[in-house]
Amino acid sequence: MTQEELATRTGISRSSISEIESGLENISLVRAERIASALDSTLPEFLKVL
């Protein structure tokens, strides 16, 4: 999935997705949950890979 697709699915800007991915932006639990859901994962599973 591209950053653009993930941004569309989560409502988070592509630039924020990029900064989260590269460690330049801290991720809130709300955003983490939205990303996990977009990736068909649960929040606990998603947080394990962070």
Secondary structure, DSSP 8 states (H G I E B T S, - for coil): --HHHHHHHHT--HHHHHHHHTTSS---HHHHHHHHHHTT--HHHHHHH-
